[in-house]
Amino acid sequence: MRDFAAIDFETANNERSSVCSVGVVIVRGGEIVDSFYSLIQPEPNYYNFWCSQVHGLCCEDTDDAPVFPHVWQKIEPLIEGLPLVAHNKQFDEGCLKAVFRVYQMDYPDYEFYDTLAAARKLLPHLSNHQLHTVASSCGYNLQNHHHALADAEACAYIALQIL
């Protein structure tokens, strides 16, 4: 796979629609050519302790952030015609579908690939298949784990190696 968009969401609470940040990395011809990051005002707009512990974001970070439809207007032209790749597509695709539903947007049925599923199949010897473990196995040093853009970049690197 040489042309795709790696995507990662962080959520504010246990609702999939509560995306509070997004990272997107555009790969064309096997090279990273663009990236995008934005904070997002989550819906519903509250943070639970555990989610904040994971990614470090809280209400103060997103109070002035744009709502999802405004962020997606910037992402949509970047990913046009590209399949999406996520590490654990069940989570990220679920977030995308949920937030599209909340804002009553027409979901364009994006094609999603999963580096987690691929890693489980192709790298069965790993102690686990978490993003940082798989990234390290592929020669990528993931720093700032759970920052949406850092995670999307790691996912892109993994996809280039194993998809």
Secondary structure, DSSP 8 states (H G I E B T S, - for coil): --SEEEEEEEESSSSTT-EEEEEEEEEETTEEEEEEEEE---SS----HHHHHHH---HHHHTTS--HHHHHHHHHHHHTT--EEETTHHHHHHHHHHHHHHTT-------EEEHHHHHHHH-TTSS---HHHHHHHTT----STT-HHHHHHHHHHHHHHH-
